[in-house]
Amino acid sequence: MNFETLLDTLIELACTVGLKILYAAAVLLVGWKLIKWLKRKIPQLSFMQQLDAGIRSFLSSALSILLYALLFISVAMIMGIPTTSFIAVLASFMAAIGLAIQGSLSNLIGGLMILMFKPFRAGDYISAPDISVEGTVKAITVVYTVLRTFDNIEVTVPNGSLANAVVKDMTVAETRRVDLTFRVDPAAPLEQVERVIASVLSANPNVLTDPAPSVVLTDITDSALLYGVRIWCPGDKYWDTRFALLRAIKLAFDENGIVMPHQQLDVHVNPQDR
């Protein structure tokens, strides 16, 4: 190969490969700046402002990753890199990552469902018996929900578990019903027991009159009569009302000579069996 042939080959390579490199560099530069501009503008759109902050952050990050991936694939195609093999390797890599972090992905999807459908909100008092958690919701992220228990312990709950559990929201309604049960000596007159309980209920300012309180005889056992008390109170006063009524009714029973018998078992021994 003489010098002229080598020079012609180099010129041809410069005209083909060099132009591809320049074209790819220009696309990369313009695309990079365009993606940065979109990252600033998209969160400012009106429909994005209506979404929860956690969802906005997640969508912005996911869109940014997608745009960068498309940019690099476009640059690879301009450079003549076989995109089929490139996409296959990328897909295998993403599948491996997905299998490795499938638990975290479950929490991520659960967090998005909670943030989108809002079964509960920050500040609500919730209970999830299936996973044995209960407390006031302090924060909801796309992966975890942070609860503060009644004894001031902070609990971090994975959203995957919380999204699949039965959740009771104690705050969503303005009022709650308090159910109490009392064991009373069968010798106590029914009218007296009902009158004493009714007087305690009427004296408590948290007991609502609509719906009206209910005092009923629910069961008769061998050693006691069971009275059921049902009242409605403001939701944020549930525990205060419950504790106050238990104490006041016990004191009222003592003042009126109404006995609350304990459950007991009488065992009779036959001397002949010894």
Residue, then its C-alpha position, 0 to 999 in steps of 0.5 A: m500500500n503506497f502513501e497515496t492509498l493510505l492517505d485516501t483511506l484516512i480521508e475516507l475514514a475521517c469523512t465517515v467515522g469523523l462525521k459520525i463522531l461529530y454528529a453523535a457528540a452534537v446529539l449528546l450535547v443537545g440531548w443532555k441540555l434538553i433533558k436538564w431543561l425538561k427536568r426543571k420544567i416538568p415538575q412545574l406543570s400544573f398536573m404535576q403540582q396536583l400530585d403528592a410530593g413523593i409521586r412527583s419526585f418518583l416520576s421526575s426521577a423515572l422520566s430522567i432515567l428513561l430520557y438518558a437511556l434513550l439518549f445513549i441508545s440514540v448516540a450508540m445508533i449514530m456511532g454504528i454500535p449494534t443496538t440489538s445486542f446493546i438493548a439485550v444486554l441492558a434488558s438482562f442487566m435490568a432483569a438481574i437488578g429487578l430480581a435482586i431488589q424485588g422486595s424493594l420494588s414491592n415497597l416502591i409499588g406499594g408506596l405509589m399506590i398509597l400516595m395515589f389512592k390515599p387510604f390514609r394521610a399524614g396525621d391519621y391514626i391507623s391500625a393494621p392488625d395483620i402486621s401488628v402495627e398501630g400509630t399516628v402517621k408521621a410521614i409517607t414516602v415511596v418506600y416506607t411509612v413512618l408511624r408514631t405509636f401511643d408510647n412515642i416510639e417511631v416505627t418504620v413500616p415497609n409500604g409493600s406490607l402496608a399496602n397488602a394489609v387491612v388498615k383501619d383509619m381511626t381519624v377519617a370519621e369525626t365520631r367513634r363508637v365506644d363499646l363497654t361491657f360490665r358484669v353485674d351481680p344478678a341480685a342487682p335490680l335491672e332498673q337501678v343498674e340502668r339508671v346508674i349507668a345512664s346518669v354517668l353517661s349524661a354527666n360526661p360532656n364527650v358523650l354525644t346525644d345523637p346517636a343516643p347512648s344505649v344501655v342493654l342487658t346483653d347476656i345472662t350467665d351463671s354468675a353475672l348479668l352482662y350489660g353492654v354500653r354503647i355511646w358515640c363521642p368525638g374521634d379525637k376523644y375516644w380514649d379519654t372518654r373510654f377511660a373516664l367512663l370505666r372509672a366513673i361507672k365503677l365508682a357509681f356502682d360502689e356508691n350504689g352497692i352494685v357488686m361486679p362479681h369476678q368469674q369463678l369456678d367452684v370445684h367440689v371434691n367427693p370424699q368417696d373418690r379419694 
